[in-house]
Each structure stands twice: as structure tokens, then as C-alpha cells.
Amino acid sequence: AVVHLKTKQSRRFLDFLPGLLDSTASLDLSGNEIGDEGARVLATALEVNKTVKKVAFFRTQIGDEGARALAAALKVNKTITDVHLFCNPIGDAGALAFAEALKENKTIDALSWMGNQIGDEGAQALAAALEVTKTATVISFSG
């Protein structure tokens, strides 16, 4: 199953989303302003989820705090293979957290971070992490 949520009530819907993830292979919350709070809720659910393989969070207002929460979940999640975080206010702090997660996660093979606010420090950390893991085959980054 694929969940694509487009609603003005996305924060309220997040209360019910973790239960839906057990039968979901792809989660797309693009265009929903879930922010860091929503990312933390999702991260908690994704830590133990064994069905979601792809997550897409385009323009969801996830910042560094939300990215840190998602990165912590990816350290233990062994099913997610694709992570797409386009056009969010994620900076170096979020990128550094993801870099650490990538060193431990061996299942992510596609990572897209275009349109975020990552600077040189974050980009260098991600590049170094990808050298260590060597599992990602599709990588997209831009300012």
C-alpha cells in the first residue's frame, strides 16, 4: 500500500498514521507542513516499522530537529531504502545527524536532499558518510 497524504489537518492525522504504516510500503507526505513535531512522531513509528521502504517529505517544513529525529530512526530501521527530503529548512545540524545515521544504516540506497539549507560542513559530513557506507547508489544534493 502507498500512503500519500494531502490535507490541511496533517498534524491531527499524524496521531493515526503510525498504525497505518504497518501495511504501507511507501509514505509520501509531500506538501504537508508536518514540521519538526510531525517528523518526531513519524520517527518514533519508523524506528520499529518493518514495511515502509520509501519516504518522501517534499516541502514539509522539517528542519534540523525533525531531521535529527528521522536520522535516529534510520539508525535502527532496516527496511527503508529511499529517503527524499526536498525543499525543507534542513541545515548542517540535520545533515550531520543523517551522516551519522548513514554510517550505521546499510539499507538506504537512494538519498535526495535538493533544495535544503545544507552548507559546506553538512555536505562534507554526508559525503564522508557515503564513502564509509557505500550502499547508496542514487544520491542527489543541492543548496
Protein Blocks (a to p, Z undefined) as FASTA:
>chain_A
ZZddddfklmmmmmmmmmmmmmcfbdcfehiagbjmlmmmmmmmmmmpckbmbdcdehkl
pafklmmmmmmmmmmpckbfbdcdehiabdfklmmmmmmmmmmpckbcbdcfehiabdfk
lmmmmmmmmmmnomambdcddZZ
